[in-house]
């Protein structure tokens, strides 16, 4: 139908000798059409390694540590990248070495190439061997060229990988392609962890002073409670392995202090410990792992847990007594991260849960009023159930409308 309309008006113009009018009309239509097309959604090449691997449970441990070491965020920022994933069994071999998180970051960054290698490219490497830079090289942590990986095509179609400082070990081989988006991201499985003395070398962690770090960012009152309650030692003991702290704002703690003073000494300590989690939890992890979370106060029958729940970009911590919302990040210095929250977390073990207000009686509603009219067409009904409440955007119809508009302006319709 759109083609027949255009043909009709083109013929009308030519038959009337209106070549100039036709040129003006088509120029105007083209200009408006290009404007309309510029408003159409453009294809995005953004990728999310966490989501890509979430559909593959065999790589859940690898996926978890990509987030824990912040490598997931770095991978997602890169436009061209190759991720060499290993399955849970291979990861267990690496974790058995009990390397600190900062060293694990270096080892796993050796498995992320700053270039695209799909299955086809891996089997067509010129001269059967090539060196490629990894994120370990990009961080500047690698000495010399130790952050490069040698990729070699061997007989029988076998492709092996080895760190430059460990080229004698060809045990890590290509297994399969997991995901490819040429030429943005390739996720492949390799059989073994890439070993590298340089990557596994001890990486001294900076000294972190928890109370000083959080007191400078509007959490001075909570910093003082850490010391006075005797809970600071427990927080510090968990720093090396990863620690997340939820700091109530100074205003929230000031309002809460009358209740705090009524607690026993043990209760005060438990309350403060309730605001710490013995794992580094990035914002991305909090948003993707909703559910119950244990705390530093958790001890057997004493659950002292709360529920993490997100609503869009908002992250909420729900106890059976109160719901607090994260309002910002106080400090993020791996393996420590601290967030500011708008309320003090009140555990049900120390405070009585609020009784839920009785639900209001539902008013009778005329069912016929809510039901679609029997005369309504299927199209009218479908319009009320559009995904995300967004209207459908038909670029072709808008372009045709623009063309007809231009012709109308010239008095041809």
RODO-2510 file (C-alpha; in nm, 4 decimals, decimal comma):
residues 413
     n   res          X          Y          Z
     1     x     0,0000     0,0000     0,0000
     2     x     0,2758     0,2599     0,0843
     3     x     0,4476     0,1878    -0,2498
     4     x     0,1230     0,2328    -0,4463
     5     x     0,0598     0,5706    -0,2796
     6     x     0,4098     0,6923    -0,3643
     7     x     0,3801     0,5660    -0,7222
     8     x     0,0434     0,7390    -0,7640
     9     x     0,1691     1,0827    -0,6564
    10     x     0,4958     1,0468    -0,8492
    11     x     0,3018     0,9700    -1,1672
    12     x     0,0692     1,2649    -1,1015
    13     x     0,3639     1,5002    -1,0662
    14     x     0,5430     1,3788    -1,3771
    15     x     0,2302     1,3848    -1,5902
    16     x     0,1693     1,7438    -1,4895
    17     x     0,5253     1,8459    -1,5707
    18     x     0,5921     1,9186    -1,2063
    19     x     0,9497     1,7922    -1,1949
    20     x     1,0520     2,0784    -0,9683
    21     x     0,7640     2,0094    -0,7330
    22     x     0,8544     1,6426    -0,7264
    23     x     1,2136     1,7266    -0,6374
    24     x     1,1042     1,9588    -0,3581
    25     x     0,8550     1,7069    -0,2277
    26     x     1,1026     1,4194    -0,2243
    27     x     1,3711     1,6392    -0,0656
    28     x     1,1321     1,7438     0,2092
    29     x     1,0104     1,3895     0,2595
    30     x     1,3676     1,2615     0,2782
    31     x     1,4635     1,5250     0,5346
    32     x     1,1656     1,4490     0,7573
    33     x     1,2138     1,0748     0,7105
    34     x     1,5770     1,0940     0,8173
    35     x     1,4738     1,2947     1,1223
    36     x     1,2155     1,0322     1,2135
    37     x     1,4592     0,7448     1,1576
    38     x     1,7140     0,9186     1,3805
    39     x     1,4623     0,8902     1,6622
    40     x     1,4204     0,5173     1,6159
    41     x     1,5971     0,2996     1,8746
    42     x     1,9457     0,2115     1,7538
    43     x     2,0861    -0,1370     1,8058
    44     x     2,3060    -0,1604     2,1138
    45     x     2,6253    -0,3620     2,1367
    46     x     2,6274    -0,3530     2,5171
    47     x     2,6906    -0,6870     2,6819
    48     x     2,6621    -0,8194     3,0355
    49     x     2,8925    -1,1089     3,1207
    50     x     2,6990    -1,1871     3,4395
    51     x     2,3764    -1,2382     3,2431
    52     x     2,5528    -1,4329     2,9688
    53     x     2,6942    -1,6861     3,2157
    54     x     2,3846    -1,6961     3,4386
    55     x     2,2230    -1,9403     3,1961
    56     x     2,5158    -2,1821     3,2349
    57     x     2,5232    -2,3321     3,5871
    58     x     2,8509    -2,5154     3,5156
    59     x     3,0219    -2,1749     3,5255
    60     x     2,8445    -2,0328     3,8314
    61     x     3,1617    -2,0191     4,0447
    62     x     3,3598    -1,8438     3,7715
    63     x     3,0705    -1,6019     3,7232
    64     x     3,0513    -1,5318     4,0977
    65     x     3,4204    -1,4450     4,1223
    66     x     3,4064    -1,2194     3,8177
    67     x     3,1603    -1,0069     4,0155
    68     x     3,3463    -1,0421     4,3440
    69     x     3,6745    -0,9221     4,1918
    70     x     3,5067    -0,6359     3,9958
    71     x     3,6200    -0,7933     3,6682
    72     x     3,2581    -0,8252     3,5485
    73     x     3,2191    -0,4470     3,5441
    74     x     3,5471    -0,4065     3,3548
    75     x     3,4429    -0,6682     3,0974
    76     x     3,1090    -0,4956     3,0444
    77     x     3,2806    -0,1617     2,9806
    78     x     3,5001    -0,3021     2,7044
    79     x     3,3769    -0,2954     2,3450
    80     x     3,6020    -0,5804     2,2262
    81     x     3,6730    -0,8650     2,4662
    82     x     3,7194    -1,2425     2,4962
    83     x     3,6450    -1,4243     2,8220
    84     x     3,8027    -1,7667     2,8801
    85     x     3,5646    -1,9260     3,1293
    86     x     3,6411    -2,2406     3,3267
    87     x     3,3841    -2,4724     3,4814
    88     x     3,3202    -2,5197     3,8518
    89     x     3,5614    -2,8133     3,8805
    90     x     3,8498    -2,6073     3,7395
    91     x     3,7607    -2,3170     3,9684
    92     x     3,7696    -2,5455     4,2732
    93     x     4,1343    -2,6226     4,1904
    94     x     4,2145    -2,2513     4,1906
    95     x     4,0192    -2,1800     4,5094
    96     x     4,1994    -2,4650     4,6875
    97     x     4,5115    -2,2457     4,6797
    98     x     4,3357    -2,0015     4,9187
    99     x     4,4633    -1,6970     4,7359
   100     x     4,3519    -1,3549     4,8639
   101     x     4,0865    -1,1758     4,6610
   102     x     4,3349    -0,9285     4,5139
   103     x     4,5470    -1,2165     4,3802
   104     x     4,2399    -1,3955     4,2449
   105     x     4,1664    -1,0747     4,0559
   106     x     4,5058    -1,0975     3,8848
   107     x     4,4680    -1,4661     3,7992
   108     x     4,1186    -1,4257     3,6535
   109     x     4,2166    -1,1109     3,4628
   110     x     4,4667    -1,3324     3,2801
   111     x     4,1600    -1,5133     3,1387
   112     x     4,0183    -1,1981     2,9759
   113     x     4,1695    -1,1000     2,6413
   114     x     4,1586    -0,7438     2,5085
   115     x     4,0748    -0,8759     2,1611
   116     x     3,8017    -1,0810     1,9949
   117     x     3,8616    -1,4552     1,9475
   118     x     3,5591    -1,6515     1,8306
   119     x     3,5800    -2,0245     1,7597
   120     x     3,6449    -1,9628     1,3889
   121     x     3,9279    -1,7148     1,4509
   122     x     4,0940    -1,9461     1,7031
   123     x     4,1253    -2,2167     1,4385
   124     x     4,2563    -1,9749     1,1733
   125     x     4,5454    -1,8113     1,3615
   126     x     4,8210    -1,7078     1,1183
   127     x     5,1446    -1,9085     1,1563
   128     x     4,9587    -2,1263     1,4116
   129     x     5,0525    -1,9045     1,7092
   130     x     4,9866    -1,5549     1,8398
   131     x     5,0298    -1,3455     2,1531
   132     x     4,7369    -1,1496     2,2942
   133     x     4,7203    -0,8965     2,5778
   134     x     4,4983    -0,9649     2,8779
   135     x     4,3386    -0,7426     3,1394
   136     x     4,6211    -0,8475     3,3723
   137     x     4,8564    -0,6666     3,1358
   138     x     4,6204    -0,3710     3,1103
   139     x     4,6103    -0,3194     3,4892
   140     x     4,9845    -0,2571     3,5030
   141     x     5,0228    -0,5266     3,7704
   142     x     5,2047    -0,7585     3,5295
   143     x     5,5831    -0,7263     3,5072
   144     x     5,7091    -0,6823     3,1519
   145     x     5,4984    -0,8928     2,9129
   146     x     5,3846    -1,1496     3,1703
   147     x     5,0280    -1,0332     3,1169
   148     x     5,0233    -1,1805     2,7653
   149     x     4,8856    -1,5223     2,6697
   150     x     5,0183    -1,7422     2,3902
   151     x     4,7455    -1,9034     2,1746
   152     x     4,8685    -2,2000     1,9685
   153     x     4,7021    -2,4116     1,7032
   154     x     4,8236    -2,7692     1,7390
   155     x     4,7715    -3,0797     1,5285
   156     x     4,4221    -3,2208     1,5051
   157     x     4,2523    -2,8833     1,5498
   158     x     4,3532    -2,8526     1,9137
   159     x     4,3966    -2,4960     2,0411
   160     x     4,6021    -2,4406     2,3571
   161     x     4,6541    -2,1389     2,5832
   162     x     4,9497    -2,0576     2,8085
   163     x     5,0684    -1,7528     2,9992
   164     x     5,3930    -1,6096     2,8610
   165     x     5,5766    -1,6826     3,1869
   166     x     5,4499    -2,0419     3,1783
   167     x     5,4691    -2,1394     2,8104
   168     x     5,5744    -2,4985     2,8864
   169     x     5,2274    -2,5782     3,0199
   170     x     4,9851    -2,6463     2,7324
   171     x     4,7190    -2,8187     2,9448
   172     x     4,4634    -2,5381     2,9009
   173     x     4,2818    -2,6051     2,5735
   174     x     3,9763    -2,4744     2,3889
   175     x     3,6630    -2,6738     2,4757
   176     x     3,3714    -2,4888     2,3164
   177     x     3,2173    -2,1543     2,2383
   178     x     2,9612    -2,0367     2,4962
   179     x     2,8536    -1,7055     2,3438
   180     x     2,9659    -1,4919     2,0494
   181     x     2,8662    -1,1431     1,9405
   182     x     3,1095    -1,0606     1,6582
   183     x     3,3201    -0,8594     1,7055
   184     x     3,2318    -0,7326     2,0524
   185     x     3,2430    -1,0232     2,2925
   186     x     3,3341    -1,3901     2,2740
   187     x     3,2904    -1,6208     2,5739
   188     x     3,4684    -1,9530     2,5356
   189     x     3,5359    -2,2443     2,7676
   190     x     3,8927    -2,3584     2,8284
   191     x     3,9762    -2,6803     3,0092
   192     x     4,2061    -2,5554     3,2864
   193     x     4,3009    -2,2413     3,4765
   194     x     4,5917    -2,0542     3,3173
   195     x     4,8825    -2,0760     3,5584
   196     x     5,1200    -1,7848     3,6051
   197     x     5,3751    -1,7286     3,8774
   198     x     5,3492    -1,3545     3,8214
   199     x     4,9697    -1,3471     3,8523
   200     x     4,9728    -1,5684     4,1622
   201     x     5,2479    -1,3721     4,3359
   202     x     5,1450    -1,2221     4,6705
   203     x     4,9750    -0,8901     4,6176
   204     x     5,0003    -0,6840     4,9378
   205     x     4,6677    -0,5336     5,0289
   206     x     4,6568    -0,1738     5,1497
   207     x     4,5933    -0,1175     5,5174
   208     x     4,2295    -0,0224     5,5711
   209     x     4,1099     0,1688     5,8747
   210     x     3,7348     0,1091     5,8811
   211     x     3,6389     0,3689     6,1396
   212     x     3,8382     0,6484     5,9751
   213     x     3,7075     0,5675     5,6279
   214     x     3,3384     0,5710     5,7223
   215     x     3,3541     0,8600     5,9713
   216     x     3,4682     1,0947     5,6938
   217     x     3,1586     1,0202     5,4867
   218     x     2,8726     1,1090     5,7210
   219     x     2,8851     0,7932     5,9359
   220     x     3,0745     0,9295     6,2367
   221     x     2,8053     0,8153     6,4828
   222     x     2,8178     0,4560     6,3568
   223     x     3,1974     0,4659     6,3634
   224     x     3,1802     0,5616     6,7325
   225     x     2,9362     0,2738     6,7992
   226     x     3,1764     0,0250     6,6403
   227     x     3,4336     0,1182     6,9031
   228     x     3,2095     0,1620     7,2093
   229     x     3,0107    -0,1593     7,1489
   230     x     3,3202    -0,3770     7,1208
   231     x     3,2187    -0,4956     6,7737
   232     x     3,5121    -0,3376     6,5874
   233     x     3,7439    -0,6373     6,6349
   234     x     3,4930    -0,8680     6,4639
   235     x     3,4611    -0,6292     6,1699
   236     x     3,8399    -0,6048     6,1350
   237     x     3,8814    -0,9827     6,1512
   238     x     3,6634    -1,0137     5,8403
   239     x     3,8328    -0,7422     5,6357
   240     x     4,0789    -0,9638     5,4474
   241     x     3,8147    -1,2115     5,3356
   242     x     3,5686    -0,9446     5,2257
   243     x     3,3366    -0,7208     5,4255
   244     x     3,0213    -0,5223     5,3527
   245     x     2,9067    -0,2609     5,6042
   246     x     2,5685    -0,0877     5,6112
   247     x     2,6120     0,2428     5,7948
   248     x     2,3039     0,4247     5,9243
   249     x     2,3301     0,7982     5,8647
   250     x     2,4181     1,0214     6,1589
   251     x     2,0628     1,1587     6,1601
   252     x     1,9108     0,8091     6,1728
   253     x     2,1354     0,7037     6,4607
   254     x     2,0684     1,0210     6,6578
   255     x     1,6942     0,9514     6,6463
   256     x     1,7523     0,5865     6,7436
   257     x     1,9880     0,6396     7,0411
   258     x     1,7148     0,6398     7,3144
   259     x     1,6206     0,2828     7,2118
   260     x     1,9856     0,1813     7,1807
   261     x     2,0609     0,2887     7,5391
   262     x     1,7899     0,0509     7,6660
   263     x     1,9644    -0,2553     7,5184
   264     x     2,1925    -0,4813     7,7205
   265     x     2,5657    -0,4797     7,6451
   266     x     2,5277    -0,8027     7,4470
   267     x     2,2299    -0,6566     7,2627
   268     x     2,4251    -0,3449     7,1673
   269     x     2,7069    -0,5584     7,0251
   270     x     2,4648    -0,7779     6,8303
   271     x     2,2862    -0,4746     6,6869
   272     x     2,6109    -0,3268     6,5544
   273     x     2,7263    -0,6659     6,4160
   274     x     2,3884    -0,6893     6,2413
   275     x     2,5070    -0,4086     6,0131
   276     x     2,8006    -0,6117     5,8750
   277     x     2,8116    -0,8953     5,6199
   278     x     3,1262    -1,1145     5,5960
   279     x     3,1382    -1,0969     5,2142
   280     x     3,2256    -0,8194     4,9699
   281     x     2,8904    -0,7304     4,8075
   282     x     2,9139    -0,4894     4,5157
   283     x     2,6074    -0,2886     4,4168
   284     x     2,5695    -0,5093     4,1096
   285     x     2,5742    -0,8202     4,3287
   286     x     2,3164    -0,6770     4,5695
   287     x     2,0811    -0,6008     4,2812
   288     x     2,1161    -0,9461     4,1267
   289     x     2,1104    -1,1623     4,4419
   290     x     1,7886    -1,0670     4,6220
   291     x     1,7027    -1,2844     4,9198
   292     x     1,8039    -1,3611     5,2777
   293     x     2,1471    -1,2475     5,3913
   294     x     2,3336    -1,3564     5,7030
   295     x     2,5280    -1,1014     5,9060
   296     x     2,8188    -1,0860     6,1481
   297     x     2,5612    -1,1318     6,4254
   298     x     2,4312    -1,4618     6,2814
   299     x     2,5097    -1,7452     6,5207
   300     x     2,3270    -2,0766     6,4908
   301     x     1,9752    -2,0399     6,6252
   302     x     2,0224    -1,6655     6,6442
   303     x     1,9513    -1,5928     6,2779
   304     x     2,0019    -1,2161     6,2744
   305     x     1,9395    -1,2081     5,8998
   306     x     1,7535    -0,9703     5,6712
   307     x     1,6197    -0,9694     5,3166
   308     x     1,7782    -0,7796     5,0294
   309     x     1,5276    -0,6580     4,7717
   310     x     1,5660    -0,4161     4,4846
   311     x     1,3048    -0,2052     4,3095
   312     x     1,4661    -0,0757     3,9928
   313     x     1,7786     0,1084     4,1043
   314     x     1,6684     0,1192     4,4699
   315     x     1,8095    -0,1473     4,7042
   316     x     1,6219    -0,2112     5,0278
   317     x     1,7137    -0,4123     5,3372
   318     x     1,4061    -0,5614     5,5033
   319     x     1,3977    -0,6939     5,8566
   320     x     1,0748    -0,8046     6,0204
   321     x     1,0704    -0,4717     6,2004
   322     x     1,1896    -0,2057     5,9559
   323     x     1,2853    -0,1459     5,5926
   324     x     1,5963     0,0606     5,5183
   325     x     1,7044     0,1945     5,1799
   326     x     2,0591     0,2346     5,0513
   327     x     2,1239     0,6019     4,9851
   328     x     2,4825     0,5874     4,8620
   329     x     2,8257     0,4253     4,8747
   330     x     3,0454     0,5444     5,1609
   331     x     3,3651     0,3642     5,0594
   332     x     3,4569     0,0996     4,8024
   333     x     3,8109    -0,0225     4,8570
   334     x     3,8162    -0,3925     4,7867
   335     x     3,7839    -0,6088     4,9945
   336     x     3,5833    -0,3480     5,1923
   337     x     3,2666    -0,1788     5,0788
   338     x     3,0359     0,0342     5,2941
   339     x     2,6954     0,1769     5,2089
   340     x     2,4934     0,4487     5,3809
   341     x     2,1354     0,3583     5,4750
   342     x     1,8499     0,5827     5,5851
   343     x     1,7437     0,3798     5,8908
   344     x     1,8967     0,1660     6,1639
   345     x     1,8474    -0,2064     6,0932
   346     x     1,6367    -0,3530     6,3731
   347     x     1,6586    -0,7337     6,4095
   348     x     1,3512    -0,9253     6,5243
   349     x     1,5742    -1,0966     6,7823
   350     x     1,6007    -0,7653     6,9709
   351     x     1,2884    -0,5729     6,8727
   352     x     0,9271    -0,6766     6,8422
   353     x     0,8040    -0,6831     6,4832
   354     x     0,5388    -0,4237     6,4051
   355     x     0,1920    -0,5711     6,3828
   356     x     0,0642    -0,5449     6,0312
   357     x    -0,2318    -0,3111     5,9979
   358     x    -0,5568    -0,4901     5,9052
   359     x    -0,6211    -0,4802     5,5355
   360     x    -0,9093    -0,2478     5,4396
   361     x    -1,2253    -0,4174     5,3265
   362     x    -1,2384    -0,4412     4,9537
   363     x    -1,5162    -0,2429     4,7959
   364     x    -1,7491    -0,4202     4,5627
   365     x    -1,6604    -0,3488     4,2061
   366     x    -1,8907    -0,3981     3,9145
   367     x    -1,7116    -0,6713     3,7212
   368     x    -1,8905    -0,5682     3,4048
   369     x    -1,7354    -0,2203     3,4278
   370     x    -1,3820    -0,3656     3,4251
   371     x    -1,4444    -0,6174     3,1513
   372     x    -1,3749    -0,5068     2,7948
   373     x    -1,6772    -0,4211     2,5894
   374     x    -1,7949    -0,7106     2,3726
   375     x    -1,7880    -0,4652     2,0823
   376     x    -1,4230    -0,3798     2,1403
   377     x    -1,1891    -0,5098     1,8752
   378     x    -0,8915    -0,7335     1,9556
   379     x    -0,6600    -0,4453     1,8620
   380     x    -0,8233    -0,2134     2,1170
   381     x    -0,7897    -0,4758     2,3894
   382     x    -0,4288    -0,5450     2,3009
   383     x    -0,3418    -0,1756     2,3320
   384     x    -0,4159    -0,1904     2,7046
   385     x    -0,1561    -0,4619     2,7643
   386     x     0,1495    -0,3165     2,5967
   387     x     0,4785    -0,4296     2,7563
   388     x     0,6174    -0,1754     3,0060
   389     x     0,3275     0,0557     2,9249
   390     x     0,5066     0,1727     2,6075
   391     x     0,3162     0,2378     2,2872
   392     x     0,4296     0,0589     1,9754
   393     x     0,6583     0,2641     1,7536
   394     x     0,6120     0,2026     1,3810
   395     x     0,8879     0,3812     1,1951
   396     x     0,7522     0,2875     0,8519
   397     x     0,4157     0,4500     0,9187
   398     x     0,5848     0,7687     1,0411
   399     x     0,8034     0,7891     0,7322
   400     x     0,4967     0,7440     0,5066
   401     x     0,3101     1,0083     0,7063
   402     x     0,6017     1,2481     0,6590
   403     x     0,5987     1,1890     0,2825
   404     x     0,2228     1,2449     0,2575
   405     x     0,2592     1,5596     0,4726
   406     x     0,5182     1,7071     0,2363
   407     x     0,3030     1,6315    -0,0668
   408     x     0,0054     1,7893     0,1078
   409     x     0,2012     2,1055     0,1773
   410     x     0,2723     2,1368    -0,1937
   411     x    -0,1002     2,1080    -0,2682
   412     x    -0,0750     1,7702    -0,4356
   413     x    -0,3276     1,5895    -0,2171
***
